[in-house]
């Protein structure tokens, strides 16, 4: 019994000794590894410190006293860079190049030569000169469906004829020969600027006289007009009656334009209106024309005001006045229409003085 107990004590002591040896061995191993790592780290640090180049530092200047000014270092500009500097541009949109070709435009209802010219930023004369075969210098002949030549710039669009030269064509249209040859749209060879017969060229800045398409001024005295020439509305004359004041009013309730303004190819204004709207005498006077007229005016009334002025009311749907009638300012004489050469309902209104034409805007309020 005592022998068994002694054996257990010996066995227990052996186990305690074995565990103590294991723990001691582990502790010693850990210490050895830690020592080696510390030695390696210190060696690396020493090596880095040896390789580092330490620049000597200058002592900072003492802070200046309150009554001293700190000295700034001298600025020495360097040499400019050997390069071309370009400023930045935020506008990179490429502008549209000007048109150089003659284009075609189809006339629509309500169009006028003046309105078409304004839309394409050219003069109305340029439109007439480029379409003589269609309009024959008469803007009132314009009608829907026509195909018009629209030049890119102002001038005369001309078809070359037999015997033409740059100098003769330039002289004919009051232009310069070099302007014809230098215009890129004509595509001429500057070393030999010849043009084939039948070809079209643009004469920049050119102009010519218009063919007149108007009813002449008819006085209240004996006129001697021919109904076969001027139309059945022509009056014989030898009338006496009302005289105008020289102060005019608008001949309709509308005071806006619907088509052509006053210009060299259109010696009146086109006042807006619808068919059947009333037309009234702009000033007092005697009727010297009332009815159908030739030359594209359609139904028309002309008043002689007895003081050098005459007024014309054209493209009427009806002319209610009669020859020799005295009309007073604001009195009804007919209705707006679209007769004659017209592309839509409006009133063509003219003011004439001593046989010449003046812009109605000069006398209208």
C-alpha positions in Angstrom: 0.0 0.0 0.0 2.7 2.4 0.9 4.7 1.2 -2.1 1.9 2.2 -4.6 1.5 5.6 -3.0 5.3 6.3 -3.3 5.2 5.3 -7.0 2.4 7.7 -7.7 4.3 10.6 -6.1 7.4 9.8 -8.1 5.3 9.7 -11.3 3.7 13.0 -10.5 7.0 14.6 -9.8 8.4 13.4 -13.1 5.5 15.0 -14.9 6.0 18.3 -13.1 9.7 18.2 -14.1 8.9 17.5 -17.7 6.4 20.3 -18.0 8.9 22.7 -16.3 11.6 21.7 -18.8 9.2 22.3 -21.8 8.2 25.7 -20.6 11.8 26.7 -19.9 12.9 25.6 -23.4 10.0 27.6 -25.0 10.9 30.7 -23.0 14.6 30.4 -23.9 13.7 30.0 -27.6 11.6 33.1 -27.6 14.3 35.2 -26.0 16.8 34.1 -28.6 14.6 35.0 -31.5 13.8 38.5 -30.0 17.4 39.2 -29.5 18.3 38.3 -33.1 15.4 40.5 -34.5 16.6 43.5 -32.4 20.1 43.1 -33.7 19.0 43.0 -37.3 16.8 46.1 -36.9 19.6 48.1 -35.3 21.9 47.1 -38.1 19.5 48.3 -40.8 19.0 51.6 -39.0 22.7 52.2 -38.7 23.2 51.4 -42.4 20.5 53.8 -43.5 21.9 56.5 -41.3 25.3 56.0 -42.8 24.1 56.2 -46.4 21.9 59.3 -45.8 23.4 62.7 -47.0 22.7 65.2 -44.4 23.0 68.8 -45.7 24.2 71.3 -43.2 21.5 73.7 -42.1 22.0 77.4 -41.9 21.1 79.1 -38.7 17.9 81.0 -39.1 18.3 84.8 -38.8 17.3 86.3 -35.7 13.8 87.8 -35.7 13.9 91.5 -36.6 13.0 93.9 -34.0 9.8 95.9 -34.4 11.7 98.9 -36.0 13.5 96.8 -38.6 12.3 95.6 -42.0 13.0 92.0 -43.1 15.2 91.9 -46.2 13.6 90.0 -49.1 15.7 87.8 -51.4 16.5 89.3 -54.8 14.2 88.1 -57.7 16.2 86.9 -60.7 13.8 86.2 -63.6 14.8 83.2 -65.7 15.1 83.0 -69.4 11.8 83.0 -71.4 10.8 79.6 -72.7 11.8 78.9 -76.3 8.3 78.2 -77.5 5.2 79.8 -79.1 2.5 80.5 -76.5 -1.1 80.3 -77.6 -3.9 81.8 -75.5 -6.9 79.5 -74.9 -10.1 80.2 -76.9 -13.5 79.1 -75.7 -15.2 79.9 -79.0 -14.5 77.0 -81.3 -17.7 77.0 -83.4 -16.8 77.2 -87.1 -18.9 80.0 -88.7 -21.1 79.3 -91.7 -19.4 80.3 -95.0 -21.3 82.7 -97.2 -23.4 81.2 -100.0 -21.8 81.5 -103.5 -24.3 79.7 -105.6 -27.6 80.9 -107.0 -30.5 79.0 -105.4 -34.1 78.4 -106.3 -37.1 79.5 -104.3 -40.7 78.5 -104.9 -43.1 81.4 -104.4 -45.9 80.7 -101.8 -49.2 82.5 -101.3 -48.7 85.8 -99.5 -45.1 86.2 -100.7 -43.8 89.5 -102.1 -40.6 90.4 -103.8 -39.7 92.7 -100.9 -40.4 89.9 -98.3 -38.4 87.3 -100.2 -35.4 89.7 -100.6 -35.5 90.6 -96.9 -35.5 86.9 -96.0 -32.4 86.2 -98.1 -30.7 89.5 -97.0 -30.5 91.0 -100.5 -32.1 94.0 -102.1 -35.5 93.5 -103.9 -34.0 94.9 -107.0 -31.6 92.0 -107.1 -34.5 89.6 -107.1 -36.2 91.4 -110.0 -32.9 91.6 -112.0 -32.3 87.9 -111.6 -35.8 86.9 -112.8 -36.5 89.2 -115.7 -37.9 86.4 -117.8 -40.5 85.7 -115.2 -41.3 89.1 -113.6 -40.3 91.5 -116.4 -39.4 94.1 -113.8 -42.9 94.0 -112.4 -43.1 92.9 -108.7 -46.9 92.6 -109.0 -46.5 89.7 -111.5 -45.2 87.5 -108.7 -47.5 84.5 -108.3 -47.5 81.3 -106.2 -45.6 78.4 -107.7 -43.0 80.5 -109.5 -39.4 79.3 -109.2 -37.2 82.3 -108.6 -33.4 82.7 -108.9 -32.0 83.9 -105.6 -28.5 85.3 -106.0 -26.1 85.1 -103.0 -25.1 88.8 -103.2 -26.5 92.0 -104.5 -26.0 92.8 -108.2 -27.2 91.5 -111.6 -27.4 87.8 -112.4 -26.6 87.9 -116.2 -26.5 85.4 -119.0 -23.5 85.9 -121.3 -24.3 86.9 -124.9 -22.3 86.7 -128.1 -19.8 89.5 -128.3 -19.8 90.2 -124.5 -16.5 91.0 -122.7 -15.8 91.6 -119.1 -15.4 95.3 -119.8 -18.6 95.7 -121.8 -20.7 93.8 -119.3 -19.2 95.8 -116.4 -20.0 99.0 -118.2 -23.5 97.9 -119.1 -24.3 97.3 -115.4 -22.2 100.2 -113.9 -19.8 97.7 -112.2 -16.1 96.9 -112.3 -14.7 94.2 -114.6 -12.3 92.9 -111.9 -15.2 92.4 -109.5 -16.8 90.0 -112.0 -13.5 88.0 -112.6 -12.5 88.0 -108.9 -15.9 86.9 -107.5 -15.3 83.3 -106.5 -18.8 82.2 -107.3 -18.2 82.8 -111.0 -15.4 80.3 -110.9 -13.3 82.1 -113.6 -9.7 81.4 -114.3 -7.9 84.6 -113.3 -5.1 84.0 -115.9 -7.7 83.7 -118.7 -11.1 84.9 -117.4 -13.3 83.9 -120.4 -17.0 83.1 -120.2 -18.9 80.8 -122.5 -21.9 82.1 -124.4 -25.1 81.2 -122.5 -23.4 80.8 -119.1 -24.6 82.9 -116.2 -22.3 85.1 -114.2 -22.9 87.3 -111.1 -22.1 91.0 -111.6 -21.4 92.1 -108.0 -22.8 95.6 -107.3 -24.3 95.9 -110.8 -27.5 97.7 -111.5 -29.8 98.6 -114.4 -32.9 100.7 -115.1 -36.3 99.2 -114.5 -39.0 98.8 -117.1 -42.0 100.9 -115.9 -45.3 99.2 -115.2 -47.6 101.8 -113.7 -50.8 103.6 -114.5 -49.8 107.2 -115.3 -51.0 110.1 -113.2 -54.4 111.3 -114.5 -55.4 114.9 -113.7 -58.9 116.0 -113.1 -58.7 118.2 -116.2 -59.1 116.8 -119.7 -56.9 113.8 -119.6 -57.1 112.3 -123.0 -56.5 108.8 -121.7 -57.4 105.7 -123.7 -59.5 102.9 -122.1 -57.9 100.4 -124.4 -54.4 101.3 -123.1 -55.1 102.0 -119.4 -58.2 99.8 -118.9 -61.9 100.4 -118.8 -61.7 102.2 -115.4 -60.0 105.3 -117.1 -62.0 108.5 -116.8 -62.1 111.2 -119.5 -61.4 114.2 -117.2 -62.7 117.8 -117.1 -64.0 117.4 -113.6 -64.4 119.9 -110.8 -65.1 119.0 -107.2 -63.6 118.5 -103.8 -60.0 119.6 -103.0 -57.7 118.0 -100.5 -56.1 119.5 -97.4 -52.7 118.0 -97.9 -53.1 116.0 -94.7 -53.6 112.3 -95.3 -55.0 109.4 -93.2 -54.6 105.7 -93.5 -56.9 104.3 -96.2 -57.9 101.2 -94.2 -58.4 100.2 -90.6 -55.1 98.2 -90.8 -51.9 100.1 -90.2 -49.4 97.3 -91.0 -47.8 96.1 -94.1 -48.3 92.6 -95.6 -45.9 92.6 -98.5 -43.9 95.1 -100.4 -42.7 98.3 -98.9 -41.8 101.4 -100.9 -38.6 100.9 -103.0 -37.4 101.6 -106.5 -39.2 98.6 -108.0 -42.4 99.1 -106.0 -43.6 102.7 -105.8 -46.2 102.2 -103.1 -46.9 100.1 -100.0 -48.9 97.0 -99.5 -51.3 97.4 -96.5 -52.5 94.2 -94.8 -56.2 93.3 -95.0 -58.7 90.6 -95.9 -61.0 90.5 -98.9 -64.0 92.7 -98.3 -62.4 95.1 -95.8 -63.3 98.7 -96.5 -61.1 101.2 -98.3 -61.5 104.9 -97.7 -60.3 108.1 -99.3 -57.0 109.2 -97.7 -57.9 112.9 -98.4 -60.6 114.7 -100.3 -60.5 114.9 -104.1 -62.1 113.9 -107.4 -62.2 110.4 -108.8 -60.2 110.2 -112.1 -60.0 106.4 -112.4 -62.3 103.7 -111.1 -62.6 100.2 -112.3 -60.4 97.6 -114.0 -56.9 98.7 -115.0 -54.1 97.1 -117.0 -50.5 96.6 -115.8 -51.5 94.3 -112.9 -53.3 96.8 -110.7 -56.7 94.9 -111.0 -59.6 97.0 -109.8 -58.3 100.4 -108.9 -59.4 103.9 -107.8 -57.3 107.0 -108.4 -58.1 110.3 -106.7 -56.9 113.7 -107.9 -56.7 116.0 -104.8 -56.4 119.2 -106.7 -53.2 120.4 -104.9 -50.6 118.5 -106.8 -51.3 115.2 -105.0 -52.9 112.0 -106.3 -53.6 108.8 -104.4 -54.0 105.3 -105.8 -55.9 102.3 -104.3 -55.3 99.0 -106.2 -56.0 95.2 -106.1 -59.5 96.0 -104.9 -62.2 93.3 -104.9 -64.5 96.1 -106.1 -64.4 99.8 -106.9 -67.5 101.5 -105.7 -66.6 105.1 -106.7 -67.3 106.5 -110.1 -65.6 108.9 -112.5 -65.9 112.6 -111.5 -67.2 111.8 -108.0 -66.1 114.1 -105.2 -64.9 112.0 -102.3 -64.1 113.4 -98.8 -61.5 112.2 -96.4 -62.5 108.9 -94.9 -65.3 108.3 -97.4 -65.8 104.7 -98.6 -64.6 104.0 -102.2 -64.2 100.2 -102.4 -63.0 97.0 -100.7 -59.7 95.2 -100.3 -59.1 92.3 -102.6 -56.5 90.4 -104.6 -57.3 91.3 -108.2 -54.7 91.8 -110.9 -51.1 90.6 -110.2 -51.4 89.8 -106.5 -50.4 86.9 -104.3 -52.9 87.6 -101.5 -55.4 90.0 -100.2 -54.0 93.5 -99.5 -54.3 97.1 -100.5 -51.7 98.6 -102.8 -51.5 102.3 -101.9 -49.6 105.0 -103.7 -49.1 108.7 -103.2 -48.0 110.9 -106.1 -47.0 114.5 -106.2 -46.7 116.6 -109.3 -46.5 113.5 -111.4 -43.8 111.8 -109.3 -44.0 109.1 -106.6 -43.3 109.7 -102.9 -43.1 107.2 -100.0 -46.6 107.2 -98.4 -44.9 107.0 -95.0 -43.9 110.6 -95.5 -47.6 111.8 -95.4 -49.3 109.1 -93.3 -49.7 109.8 -89.6 
